[in-house]
């Protein structure tokens, strides 16, 4: 696929690749050159994963003091390329909300309202409001991948769910998907290059999307690039991109482990919640059998009920807030790996054409064909755009996980505070009962 060097290099606005320190590096020393790799092969190394170091201090009493003592690169919040930066410089705002269920004789599906406000001249109106279903979002992502192959496209939530496990029309599932679609569209709209893509313009403003236009040509171009680069062994992938692949492998392993443990914790907490509710109902039924013990038994039942509500909130946080973010970044890793693979194919195409041109030049002294220079420009464009998106992704990943872990800390603190308050209230009830019995014995 042909991508002009002028567009790609202008879109990034970043430093030269060699001048940017990779997140995996522990110091300012330059990265060592990487080994020769196959186009489809991945790195086998497992480097350490370090993104922020907690200070060596005692356990904080609250989430706010935790943030004050935790070193999480707070300076990235002022980065103008940040997705969550100041709204003063933004001129495109999108929101996904108001899911609606549509039932017809052929199918049942959910649509979401997509609202847009903008001051860009590319749009005919300052505001738009259209309804889109999941497959429309999927169409947009495919178009972005085909037309912007040098950039990282944010992932969409998984399309399919297992039957009997999740009801895709349930309020919980639709709400979780709506949040994921809203985040996807916001990330695209805040990207300095993707937000100007004409397919995004059509997605936000057109009443009916012409989804088939241009797909056949783009598919053929993509297959031709794969044919040229297929089976070619790269001389040497640049060190920073080798480090990217190693980082993604390690990050994927860590996220997978956290996801598995979090799901086990959620299952155990759900089972504990069911037992706790049954435990509280025993005390509620016991009150009717013994009137003298009614106050303390009622106090125990009330305390257990409060703990049930707190545990329910904690489980909801893990299922609807914590796990979706982990899965989103696991999909992000796959997207980044695909972009790296495309970059390798682009480099392989350039090196293959260059070697062929050199051989022909040695035989009949023909000039260097212009296709070689264009391929070289594509590689440089790819490197610059990918490096810029990698930096932007790292910054926003830190902010997302800072918010995620802070929210998890707040939820756990809130849970234990509610439980502590509930059981402390029971102590006063038991003390009053004991005082009452002592007074009755004295009389």
C-alpha positions in Angstrom: 0.0 0.0 0.0 1.4 3.3 -1.0 1.8 6.0 1.7 3.4 9.3 0.9 6.4 10.2 3.0 5.2 13.8 3.2 1.9 12.8 4.9 3.4 10.3 7.2 6.3 12.3 8.4 4.2 15.4 8.9 1.6 13.5 10.9 4.0 12.4 13.6 5.8 15.6 14.6 8.1 13.6 16.8 11.8 13.4 17.4 14.0 11.1 15.4 13.6 7.5 16.5 17.1 7.1 17.8 16.7 10.2 20.0 13.7 8.9 22.0 14.3 6.8 25.1 12.3 3.5 25.1 10.3 2.7 28.2 12.1 -0.6 28.7 15.5 1.1 29.0 16.7 1.5 32.6 19.1 4.4 31.8 19.9 6.9 29.1 22.3 4.5 27.3 21.4 3.7 23.7 19.9 0.3 22.9 22.1 -2.3 21.4 21.3 -3.5 17.9 18.9 -6.4 17.6 19.5 -9.7 15.8 18.2 -10.7 12.4 14.6 -11.7 12.6 12.0 -13.3 10.3 9.1 -11.1 9.2 6.6 -13.3 11.1 8.9 -14.3 14.0 8.6 -12.8 17.5 11.3 -12.2 20.1 11.9 -14.9 22.7 13.4 -12.7 25.4 11.4 -11.9 28.5 12.6 -8.5 29.8 11.4 -7.0 33.0 8.3 -4.8 33.0 8.7 -1.6 34.9 6.3 1.4 34.6 6.5 3.4 37.8 8.2 2.6 41.1 6.3 2.8 44.4 8.2 4.7 47.1 9.5 2.8 50.1 7.0 4.2 52.6 4.5 2.7 55.0 1.0 1.7 53.8 -1.1 4.8 53.3 -4.4 5.3 55.1 -6.4 6.4 52.0 -6.2 6.4 48.2 -5.4 10.1 48.1 -2.3 9.6 50.3 -1.4 6.6 48.2 -1.2 8.9 45.1 0.9 11.4 47.0 3.5 8.7 47.8 3.4 6.8 44.5 5.8 7.7 41.7 3.6 7.3 38.6 5.1 9.9 36.2 2.6 12.6 37.0 4.4 14.9 34.5 2.7 13.1 31.6 -0.6 14.7 32.4 0.7 17.9 30.8 1.6 16.2 27.6 -0.4 17.9 24.8 -0.6 14.6 22.9 -2.5 13.0 25.8 -5.9 11.7 25.0 -7.2 13.2 28.3 -5.5 16.5 28.0 -6.9 20.0 28.0 -10.1 20.5 26.1 -9.1 24.0 25.1 -7.1 22.7 22.0 -9.6 20.1 21.0 -12.1 20.8 18.2 -13.9 17.4 17.9 -16.0 15.9 20.7 -17.8 12.6 20.3 -20.0 10.6 22.7 -21.6 7.2 22.5 -24.7 6.6 24.7 -28.4 5.8 24.7 -28.4 2.1 23.6 -31.6 0.9 22.0 -32.8 -2.6 21.2 -34.3 -3.2 17.7 -36.3 -6.3 17.0 -37.3 -7.4 13.4 -38.3 -10.6 11.7 -34.7 -11.1 10.4 -32.6 -10.1 13.4 -32.3 -8.4 16.8 -29.6 -5.9 17.4 -28.6 -2.9 19.6 -27.8 0.6 18.2 -26.0 3.4 20.0 -26.4 7.1 19.7 -23.2 8.8 18.4 -23.2 12.6 19.1 -20.6 14.9 17.6 -19.8 18.5 18.2 -17.0 20.2 16.2 -15.7 23.4 14.7 -13.7 21.8 11.9 -14.3 23.0 8.4 -14.3 19.4 7.1 -17.8 19.0 8.6 -20.8 20.8 7.1 -22.6 21.2 10.4 -21.3 21.9 14.0 -23.4 19.1 15.5 -24.5 15.6 14.4 -26.5 12.9 16.0 -26.6 9.4 14.3 -27.3 5.9 15.4 -24.8 3.1 14.9 -24.6 -0.6 15.7 -21.5 -2.6 16.5 -20.8 -3.7 12.9 -20.7 0.0 11.9 -17.9 0.6 14.5 -16.2 -2.5 13.1 -16.4 -1.1 9.6 -14.8 2.1 10.8 -11.9 0.3 12.4 -11.3 -1.8 9.2 -11.3 1.4 7.1 -8.8 3.0 9.5 -6.5 0.0 9.4 -6.6 -0.1 5.6 -6.2 3.6 5.0 -3.7 4.4 7.9 -1.5 1.2 8.0 1.3 3.1 9.7 -0.7 4.1 12.8 -2.0 2.2 15.8 -5.7 1.8 15.6 -7.5 1.5 19.0 -9.2 -1.8 19.6 -12.9 -2.6 19.7 -14.4 -4.9 22.3 -14.9 -8.5 21.3 -17.8 -9.0 19.0 -18.9 -12.5 19.9 -19.8 -13.9 23.3 -20.3 -17.5 24.4 -24.0 -18.6 24.4 -25.3 -19.4 27.8 -22.5 -17.5 29.5 -23.3 -13.9 28.7 -26.6 -12.5 27.4 -25.6 -9.9 24.8 -28.9 -8.1 25.2 -28.6 -7.8 29.0 -28.4 -4.4 30.5 -25.0 -5.1 32.1 -23.4 -6.4 28.8 -24.9 -3.5 26.7 -23.6 -1.0 29.3 -20.1 -2.4 29.3 -20.0 -2.5 25.5 -21.3 1.1 25.3 -18.5 2.3 27.5 -15.9 0.4 25.4 -17.3 1.8 22.1 -17.3 5.3 23.6 -13.7 5.0 24.6 -12.7 3.6 21.2 -14.4 6.5 19.4 -12.9 9.1 21.7 -9.4 7.7 21.2 -9.8 7.9 17.4 -11.3 11.4 17.6 -8.4 12.7 19.8 -5.7 11.2 17.5 -3.8 13.9 15.5 -4.0 11.9 12.3 -6.9 9.4 12.6 -9.3 12.2 13.5 -9.0 13.7 10.0 -9.7 10.4 8.2 -12.6 10.9 5.8 -14.1 7.5 6.9 -14.4 8.9 10.4 -16.1 11.9 9.0 -18.6 9.7 7.2 -19.1 7.6 10.3 -20.0 10.6 12.4 -22.2 12.5 10.0 -23.6 10.2 7.3 -27.1 8.8 7.8 -26.3 5.7 5.7 -22.8 4.3 5.4 -21.5 3.0 2.1 -19.6 0.1 3.7 -18.4 -1.6 0.5 -16.7 1.3 -1.2 -13.0 0.9 -1.6 -12.6 -2.4 0.2 -11.7 -4.5 -2.8 -8.9 -2.2 -4.0 -7.4 -1.9 -0.5 -7.5 -5.7 -0.1 -5.6 -6.2 -3.3 -3.0 -3.7 -2.5 -2.4 -5.3 0.9 -2.0 -8.7 -0.6 0.5 -7.4 -3.1 2.7 -6.0 -0.3 2.5 -9.3 1.6 3.5 -11.1 -1.6 6.6 -8.9 -2.1 7.7 -9.2 1.5 6.6 -12.8 2.2 9.5 -15.1 3.2 12.1 -12.4 3.2 14.4 -12.3 6.2 15.2 -8.9 7.5 18.8 -7.8 7.7 18.3 -6.2 11.1 15.2 -4.8 12.7 16.0 -1.4 14.4 16.7 -1.9 18.1 13.8 0.2 19.3 11.3 -1.9 17.5 13.0 -5.1 18.8 12.5 -3.6 22.3 8.9 -2.9 21.5 8.2 -6.5 20.6 9.9 -7.7 23.7 7.9 -5.3 25.9 4.6 -6.3 24.3 5.4 -10.0 25.0 6.2 -9.3 28.6 3.2 -6.9 29.1 0.9 -9.5 27.6 2.1 -12.2 30.0 1.7 -9.9 33.0 -1.8 -8.8 32.0 -2.8 -12.4 31.3 -1.7 -13.4 34.8 -3.5 -10.5 36.4 -6.6 -11.2 34.4 -6.7 -14.9 35.4 -6.2 -14.1 39.1 -8.8 -11.3 39.0 -11.3 -13.7 37.5 -10.6 -16.3 40.2 -11.0 -13.6 42.9 -14.3 -12.5 41.4 -15.6 -16.1 41.3 -14.6 -16.6 45.0 -16.1 -13.3 46.0 -19.4 -14.2 44.2 -19.5 -17.5 46.0 -18.7 -15.8 49.3 -21.5 -13.3 48.7 -24.0 -16.1 48.1 -23.0 -17.8 51.3 -23.1 -14.5 53.2 -26.7 -13.8 52.1 -27.8 -17.2 53.2 -25.9 -16.6 56.5 -27.8 -13.4 57.1 -31.2 -14.9 56.3 -30.7 -17.4 59.1 -30.5 -14.7 61.7 -33.6 -13.0 60.2 -35.6 -16.1 60.6 -34.2 -16.8 64.0 -35.6 -13.5 65.3 -39.1 -14.8 65.1 -38.4 -17.8 67.3 -36.8 -16.0 70.2 -38.2 -12.6 71.2 -35.6 -12.0 73.9 -32.7 -12.2 71.4 -34.4 -10.1 68.8 -32.2 -6.9 69.2 -28.8 -8.7 68.9 -30.1 -11.1 66.2 -31.5 -8.2 64.2 -28.2 -6.3 64.7 -26.3 -9.3 63.3 -28.7 -9.6 60.3 -28.3 -5.9 59.6 -24.5 -6.0 59.7 -24.4 -9.1 57.4 -26.8 -7.3 55.0 -24.5 -4.2 55.0 -21.5 -6.4 54.3 -23.4 -8.1 51.4 -24.1 -4.7 49.8 -20.5 -3.7 50.1 -19.3 -7.0 48.7 -21.8 -6.7 45.8 -20.3 -3.2 44.9 -16.8 -4.7 45.1 -17.7 -7.5 42.7 -19.4 -5.1 40.4 -16.2 -3.0 40.3 -14.0 -6.0 39.3 -16.5 -7.2 36.7 -17.5 -4.0 35.0 -14.5 -1.7 35.6 -11.3 -3.6 36.3 -11.5 -6.7 34.0 -12.7 -4.7 30.9 -9.7 -2.4 31.0 -7.3 -5.5 31.2 -9.0 -7.0 28.2 -8.9 -3.7 26.3 -5.1 -3.6 26.7 -4.7 -7.2 25.7 -6.5 -6.3 22.5 -4.3 -3.2 22.3 -1.2 -5.4 22.4 -2.5 -7.5 19.5 -3.1 -4.3 17.5 0.4 -3.0 18.2 1.9 -6.4 17.2 0.0 -6.2 13.9 1.4 -2.7 13.2 4.9 -4.0 14.0 4.3 -6.9 11.6 3.2 -4.4 8.9 6.3 -2.3 9.6 8.5 -5.4 9.1 6.7 -6.2 5.8 7.4 -2.7 4.7 11.1 -2.9 5.5 11.3 -6.3 3.9 9.7 -4.9 0.7 12.2 -2.1 0.7 15.3 -4.4 1.3 14.1 -6.9 -1.3 13.7 -4.2 -4.0 17.0 -2.6 -3.0 18.9 -5.8 -3.4 17.3 -6.6 -6.7 18.1 -3.1 -8.0 21.7 -3.4 -6.8 22.1 -6.7 -8.7 20.7 -5.2 -11.9 22.9 -2.2 -11.5 26.0 -4.3 -11.3 25.0 -6.3 -14.4 23.8 -3.6 -16.8 24.6 -0.4 -14.8 20.9 0.8 -14.9 20.0 3.7 -12.6 18.3 3.1 -9.3 14.6 2.8 -10.0 12.3 5.3 -8.3 10.3 2.5 -6.6 13.2 1.9 -4.3 13.3 5.5 -3.1 9.5 5.4 -2.6 9.9 2.2 -0.5 12.6 3.9 1.6 10.3 6.9 2.2 7.5 4.5 3.3 9.8 2.8 5.8 10.9 6.1 7.2 7.2 7.2 7.4 6.2 4.0 9.1 9.0 4.3 11.7 8.1 7.9 12.6 4.4 7.3 12.8 4.7 4.1 14.8 7.2 5.7 17.2 4.8 8.6 17.7 1.8 6.3 18.4 3.9 4.2 20.7 4.8 7.2 22.8 1.2 8.4 22.9 0.0 4.8 23.9 2.6 4.6 26.7 1.5 7.9 28.2 -2.2 7.1 28.1 -1.5 3.5 29.4 0.1 5.0 32.5 -2.8 7.3 33.1 -5.4 4.5 32.5 -3.7 2.2 34.9 -3.2 4.9 37.5 -6.9 5.6 37.4 -7.8 1.9 37.4 -5.6 1.0 40.4 -6.7 4.1 42.2 -10.3 3.2 41.7 -9.6 -0.3 42.9 -8.0 1.0 46.0 -10.9 3.3 46.7 -13.4 0.5 46.3 -11.5 -1.8 48.7 -11.1 0.9 51.3 -14.9 1.7 51.0 -15.7 -2.0 51.4 -13.7 -2.5 54.6 -14.9 0.8 56.0 -18.6 -0.2 55.5 -18.0 -3.6 57.0 -16.1 -2.1 60.0 -18.9 0.5 60.6 -21.6 -2.2 60.4 -19.9 -4.5 63.0 -19.0 -1.6 65.3 -22.7 -0.7 65.4 -23.5 -4.2 66.5 -21.2 -3.8 69.5 -23.3 -1.0 70.9 -26.4 -3.1 70.5 -24.9 -6.0 72.4 -23.6 -3.6 75.1 -27.1 -2.1 75.5 -28.6 -5.6 75.8 -26.0 -6.6 78.4 -26.8 -3.4 80.4 -30.5 -4.2 80.2 -30.0 -7.7 81.5 -27.8 -6.5 84.4 -30.4 -4.0 85.4 -33.2 -6.6 85.3 -31.1 -9.0 87.5 -30.5 -6.2 90.0 -34.2 -5.4 90.3 
